[in-house]
Amino acid sequence: MKKVTIVKSFSTVVFLLAFLIVLPSARADQSDQATKVTFSQAVQLPGRVLPAGTYWFILPRDGSQHFVVRIFNSDRTTLITTLHTINADRAVPTDHTAFTLAERGSEQPEAIVKWFYPGETSGHEFLYPKQLEKELAKDKQDTVDAGD
């Protein structure tokens, strides 16, 4: 009987240790803020225009590199661009991904100015060339929640 109790206790301890080891990797996806988004129209980013379609916005897993955003195609097989950002803040987080878009007029696609991961008040502001940055600052900007 004593042997059974020891085996049960040992099994419980092993299970708890296994759970604690797996727990950090179960949350690892949040550290790269991987976000799948579909745009119904073309959008502008620094140095390029993304045609309408589905893309992944992903940060490097290394937290010291979170000023870099990598954008992949819909199945994450092709890196489309790597962009530098600075921190952007907002007062209230939302439950969905949020993008701040600058309306560029009917001739040009809207420009993605900022990206916020769900539940975060700190996001990523894309770095445009100085002249374009000044133009975008004058354009009407709206923050929209993407997702359900």
N, C-alpha and C positions, 0 to 999 in steps of 0.2 A: 504494500500500500504506500509506504514511504517512497518507493521508487517511482510510482505513478505520479505522485505529487511533485517530485523533483523534475521528472520529464515534462510535466505540464508547465511548471515554472520556467524551466529552461526554454521550452517552446514559446512561451509568452514573451520572454526577454528577446529571443531571436527575432520573433515577429516584430516587436517594437523597434528593434535596431534596424531591421530591414525597412520598415516604414519611414524611419527618420532619415535613412540614406536615400530613399527614393523621393521623399518630399521635395527637396530642393530642385531636383530635375523635373518634377511635375510642374513647377512654377517657372521653369527656364524660358518658356515661350514668351512670358510677359517681359522678361528682361530685354528681349530684342524688339519688343513692341510690334511684332509682325502684324501687318494690317492689310487685308485684301479689300480693294476698293474698285468699283466700276464707275467709269465716267461715261455719261451719255453723249458728251461733246468733247472735242479736243480741249486740252488744258495746257497752259504754259508753265514751264519751270525754268530756272536759270539755264540758259544755253540751249534749250530745246522745247519742242512742243510734243506732247503725248497725244496721239490720236485717240478718239473715243475707244474705250476698251477696258479690260480688267488688268489691274496691276497690284503688286505687293510692295508696300513700303516697309523696309526692315532696317533696324539699327544693328551695328556690330554687337556681338555678345559681350565684348569687352566694354564695360561701363565707362572707361576713360575715353572711349571713342564715340560717345553718343552725340557728338556734334556732326557726325556723318550719317547720311540717310542713303541707303541703297534702294534703287527701284528696279524691280524685276518684272518680267512678263507674267501672264496669268498662271502659268504652271511652275514658276520659279526656276526655269531652266536657263534663262538668258538675263544677264545683268544689262539693264538698259542705260542706267546712269548712276553715278555716285555724286552726291551733292553735299556741300558743307552748310551747316546751319548755326544759328546762335539760339540761346534760350529765349523762349517767348512765354509770357505768363498770362493767365486769365484768372478771374475772380472765382468762378464756379466751375467745377468739373461736370461733365455730362457722362451718361452711361454709354455713349456712342463715340466713335471716331468723329472728330470735328476738323473741318478745313476752313481757313479764312481765304476767301477768293476775292481778287480785285477785278472789277468789271472793266474791260479794256475797250469797250465799244463794239459795234457790230462787225467790224472788220478783223478784229483780233480775238483769239480765245481768252477766256478768263485765266488769270494767273493765280497759281497757288502761292499764297504768301506765308501761311502758317499751317502746321499740322499738329493736332493734339490727340494723344492716345486716350481711350476711354478711362474715365476715373482720375485723370491727371490734371493738375492746374499748371504744370510746366510742360511746354511743348517745344516745337522746333520751327524757327523762322528761317526760311530759305534766303540765302544771300545772293542778291541780284547785283549786276553792275551798278555803280553809283547813279548814273543818269536814269536808268530804268527804275531803280529803287525810288528815286524822287518822283517819277511819273506814277508809279504804283501807289505811293503815299497820297497822291492827289485824287486817285480813282476811288470810286465808291467801293467799300469793302464790306462783305457780309460773311459771317461765320455760319456754316451749315453743318448739321449733324448728318453723318453718313451711316446708314445701317437701319436696322429694324426699330 
